[in-house]
Amino acid sequence: MRGTVLYGPRDVRFEDREDPRIEKPTDAVIRISATCVCGSDLWPYRGIQKVEQPMPMGHEYCGVVEEVGSAVKTVKPGQFVIGSFCISDNTCPNCQAGYQSGCQNLEFMSRAQAPILRVPFADGTLVPTPELPPDDIIPSLLTISDVLGTGWFAADAANVKPGSTVVVVGDGAVGLLGVVSAKLMGAERIVAMSRHEKRQQLAKGFGATEIVTERGDEGVARIKELTKGIGADSVLECVGTQESMMQAIQSTRPGGSIGYVGVPHGLQLDMWQVFFKLVRLHGGPAPVRRYLPDLINLVWDRKINPGKVFDLTLPLEQVAEGYRAMDERRAIKALLRP
């Protein structure tokens, strides 16, 4: 088969690779129905995260099971499945506590930007849909693998409650689906921080009640103005930079909560500042496996349509253009179909 490999900054190639196969009894092999480019893929693509050697890419995936190892019990060939970007056994104490992204046998998925994928710990990582899905909801099902699951974790970690005021820092796919999540959790006010008209409109369609275009200290001042000087009950930090984290902390009221899911780059916290803010911080890689069954049901019943974050669809072999479009902010998120 052919798959996506990143050789260095802005050097994405779609090239011949060995076909995936069952290597352990707990493995499954799936044929990909849809995959995509993630915002976090842009860190190595831009050279911010070093690429020491050619790196197979892709961690968001859904598709049909082709083969399973002898120990796999919960999925079978012919089923349509969705898996987390975090590979987990779902049996260790951390998994049982709902933190599969902290699994004692944790692996991070890669190689998903390809037509076929090996999934380790298939029983702990994959969840089947009720039956084969109609094609029009496959993009939405794909979002559960990462960006919807991560946006949901951000809202959950930020303790979003019915009637609360929520601020979302970041207007990428995760931030936008954080808006969806906060809306479903009953937030009364959802402030999306965005400077891009297309993303602002999508945020409003997903449930944002207000848009703030300012950043940094000006953004914090605007949030304080909107909340009568108090700050937000919950803030979703979906970027991972120093500015975005400090903006989140300064925008949160005393006793409020921040769910941080932006992959951190160049971020250092001054704990002196945090200490006197009286805010809760919770986040990290999202335990998507915890949420998979419920999120599948929401999409399956058409209660949400998170697939709207895909504003560019390409054949998988044109994956390099997907990276370019997202890097240049011509696209929010690129869907890839084998």
C-alpha positions, -999 to +999 in steps of 0.1 A: +000+000+000+009+037+000+009+058+031+018+093+044+053+100+056+067+133+069+104+137+061+110+171+075+095+206+075+068+209+048+080+177+032+050+153+031+052+123+008+027+096-001+048+066-008+050+028-008+049+012+026+046-023+039+010-036+042-001-037+079-007-072+093-017-089+125+015-089+147+000-098+181-031-117+191-047-085+204-044-066+171-070-058+145-064-046+109-090-022+095-096-007+061-098+030+065-130+047+054-119+082+063-089+099+079-077+135+081-050+160+090-049+171+126-039+206+138-013+188+160+003+174+128+012+209+118+037+212+147+062+188+131+051+199+096+062+234+104+095+222+120+084+234+155+086+197+166+117+181+153+115+152+129+146+130+135+137+105+108+110+098+082+078+097+103+045+079+093+016+102+099-020+101+110-038+093+142-075+099+134-093+070+118-125+050+113-132+021+090-142-015+085-125-044+103-107-068+079-090-091+103-085-096+141-060-115+162-069-147+181-074-128+214-098-101+201-133-106+214-153-073+211-149-065+174-151-087+144-145-085+106-171-066+088-179-041+116-174-004+112-153+009+141-139+041+155-108+042+176-090+067+199-058+083+189-045+069+222-041+031+221-052+016+254-059-019+269-089-004+287-083-028+316-055-013+337-063+008+368-059+041+349-082+030+321-107+017+346-106+052+363-116+067+329-081+079+319-073+056+289-049+083+277-028+074+308-030+036+302-001+016+316+003+001+281-003+034+263+007+039+227+000+068+204-015+060+171+004+069+139+002+056+103-035+063+100-031+085+068-031+053+048-057+029+033-051+001+058-042+004+095-031-020+123-047-012+156-030-027+187-052-036+218-082-037+195-106-046+223-095-016+244-092+009+216-120+002+191-157+007+194-181-005+167-211+014+154-246-003+155-242-012+119-225+000+088-231+038+087-245+058+058-217+077+040-229+111+050-222+106+087-187+091+083-170+125+086-188+131+119-179+097+131-143+103+122-142+135+145-149+113+175-115+097+171-098+129+182-111+164+177-147+159+190-134+136+218-108+161+227-132+191+226-155+171+248-128+163+273-119+200+274-154+209+283-156+180+308-123+190+324-134+226+326-165+215+346-190+229+322-225+229+338-260+239+328-264+276+329-226+283+330-206+309+311-179+293+290-150+308+270-133+288+242-097+298+234-088+286+200-108+284+168-093+253+152-113+221+149-109+212+186-120+246+198-150+246+175-160+212+187-154+224+222-183+248+215-205+219+204-196+201+236-202+230+259-236+236+242-246+199+248-235+202+284-260+230+289-238+262+289-259+293+288-232+316+273-204+304+251-178+329+240-156+318+211-124+337+207-117+340+170-104+365+144-115+345+113-149+351+099-154+316+085-146+300+118-167+326+137-197+316+116-191+279+122-187+286+160-221+304+160-237+276+141-223+252+168-238+272+196-215+301+204-235+331+217-207+357+214-174+362+195-143+380+209-117+389+183-091+403+207-062+383+221-038+385+250-045+412+276-071+428+253-089+395+250-089+391+288-102+426+292-130+419+268-140+387+287-140+406+319-162+433+304-187+407+291-188+390+326-191+422+346-155+419+359-159+384+372-146+361+345-159+328+330-170+298+350-152+275+325-125+281+299-114+256+272-078+261+262-074+245+228-041+260+214-011+252+237+009+284+235+021+306+264-003+334+253-033+311+250-028+295+284-023+328+302-053+342+284-073+312+296-061+316+332-067+353+333-102+349+318-114+324+345-132+336+376-119+325+411-131+290+417-136+284+379-120+257+359-098+254+328-098+223+306-065+224+286-061+202+256-038+223+233-005+204+228+019+226+247+048+243+228+070+268+245+047+270+275+059+278+310+036+285+339+044+312+365+029+294+394+030+326+414+004+341+391-017+309+390-016+305+428-035+338+434-060+332+406-078+303+425-085+284+394-086+246+387-064+233+359-071+199+344-063+185+310-038+167+288-043+141+260-080+133+259-092+099+272-113+096+240-121+059+247-141+070+277-164+090+256-166+069+224-198+050+230-218+081+240-204+103+212-211+076+186-247+076+198-250+113+195-237+113+159-256+081+150-289+097+162-280+129+142-282+150+173-249+167+163-231+171+131-194+177+140-183+167+105-190+204+095-154+212+107-142+195+075-142+222+049-118+205+025-121+169+012-093+154-008-083+119-021-058+104+003-031+106-023-034+144-022-026+145+015+003+170+010-022+196-002-043+190+029-013+199+050-006+230+029-042+242+031-043+239+068-008+254+073-019+284+052-052+286+070-071+280+038-088+251+055-100+244+090-096+207+087-088+184+057-108+152+053-090+124+034-108+096+016-089+065+003 
